[in-house]
């Protein structure tokens, strides 16, 4: 489980997401738990984002596959930004 001082029980979606993130090398911290969603700080490879896990998620695998696609695109964007900045410095 992600580090948290919250006493509510994690939903199945949260448990799946936390396990998936750790299995794929992410650092995870539960920031806030609401009735309708939980907010996590997720980090890997020098990038950190806040991610929401709605309690309505039922297709956990598909949800995490979409997360991975979004993460990969964001990593690509950050790499392109660095590349562009390096070119502009020359």
C-alpha positions in Angstrom: 0.0 0.0 0.0 1.1 3.6 -0.6 2.2 5.5 2.4 -0.7 7.3 4.0 -2.1 8.4 7.4 -5.6 7.9 6.1 -7.7 5.3 7.9 -10.2 4.4 5.3 -9.9 1.1 3.5 -8.5 1.2 0.0 -10.9 0.4 -2.8 -10.1 -2.5 -5.2 -9.2 0.0 -7.8 -6.7 1.7 -5.5 -5.2 -1.7 -4.5 -4.8 -2.7 -8.1 -3.3 0.7 -9.1 -0.8 0.7 -6.2 0.3 -2.8 -7.0 0.6 -2.0 -10.7 2.6 1.2 -10.1 5.1 -0.5 -7.7 5.5 -3.5 -10.1 6.4 -1.0 -12.9 8.9 0.9 -10.8 6.9 3.9 -9.8 7.1 5.6 -6.4 3.6 6.2 -5.0 2.2 8.3 -2.2 -1.5 8.6 -1.3 -2.2 12.3 -0.9 -5.9 12.5 -0.3 -8.9 10.1 -0.2 -12.4 11.4 -1.0 -15.7 9.4 -1.2 -15.5 9.5 -5.0 -11.8 9.3 -5.7 -8.3 9.1 -4.3 -5.3 11.3 -5.4 -1.8 10.0 -5.6 1.6 11.4 -6.2 3.3 9.2 -8.7 7.0 9.4 -9.7 9.5 7.7 -11.9 12.5 8.7 -14.1 12.6 12.2 -12.7 9.0 13.0 -13.5 6.2 13.4 -10.9 2.4 13.8 -11.5 -0.7 13.7 -9.4 -3.1 11.0 -10.5 -6.7 10.4 -9.6 -8.3 7.0 -9.1 -12.1 7.3 -9.3 -14.0 4.8 -7.2 -16.1 4.0 -10.3 -13.3 2.2 -12.0 -14.2 -1.4 -12.7 -11.8 -2.3 -15.6 -8.6 -1.9 -13.6 -6.3 -3.3 -16.3 -7.6 -1.0 -19.0 -7.4 2.0 -16.6 -3.8 1.3 -15.9 -3.0 0.7 -19.6 -4.4 4.2 -20.4 -2.3 5.6 -17.5 0.8 4.0 -19.1 0.0 5.4 -22.5 -0.4 8.9 -21.0 2.8 8.6 -19.0 4.7 7.5 -22.0 3.4 10.4 -24.0 4.3 12.8 -21.2 7.9 11.4 -21.0 8.2 11.8 -24.8 7.0 15.4 -24.6 9.5 16.2 -21.8 12.3 14.6 -23.9 11.4 16.7 -26.9 11.3 19.9 -24.7 14.9 19.1 -23.5 16.0 18.4 -27.1 14.5 21.7 -28.3 16.1 23.6 -25.4 19.5 22.1 -26.2 19.1 23.0 -29.9 18.2 26.6 -29.0 21.3 26.9 -26.8 23.6 26.1 -29.7 
